[in-house]
Amino acid sequence: MPTAKRSQRKAKKSYTLSSQSVAFLEITRKKRRAASVSSVLEDILQSVRRCQAQAHVEQSVASYYSSLSGREATELADWAEFALGEFPREP
């Protein structure tokens, strides 16, 4: 039976980086007390992916609201105001 760790196998790859990038990764590894440069690079890549996903969501929401007619936007604002009125106000 495969374990969770096995299903998250990593691929070993080789990349050529500038000396500045290598130095940055090494310094970051030391600052974070990370186990390896690979783990630092993985963290950086995951952070970039999260930022891209967030930007995509924000763009989708902005596009949706931009596509609304004035009447639709007013109706949504009225519903939002009503919903907020249903929650007790914090002191």
Secondary structure, 3 states (H helix, E strand, C coil): CCCHHHHCCCCCCCCCCCHHHHHHHHHHHHHHCCCCHHHHHHHHHHHHHHHHHHHHHHHHHHHHHHHCCHHHHHHHHHHHHHHHHCCCCCC
